[in-house]
């Protein structure tokens, strides 16, 4: 069950990377592809670092 969100995020990163490549080829606007790439990588890293922590009593 935990692998499902990670799979979705990896697919989202791959789509963002494809859009970034298209933006470098001037097929897709770079202004839109750069934030999409940033948000996809940021959410992936945030999800991986968000763990259950013991905060004390």
C-alpha positions, 0 to 999 in steps of 0.5 A: 500500500505504501508503494502506490503513492511513490509510484504515482510520484515517480510517474509524475516526475517522469511526465514533468521531465518529458515536459522539461525536455519539450520546453528545451526544444521550444515545443512547450512553454518553459515558464510552465514546465519549470514549476511543474518539475520543481513541484514534482521533485519537491513533493517526492522528497517531502513525502520520503522525508515525512516519517513518523517521529516520536515527539516525546511524552 
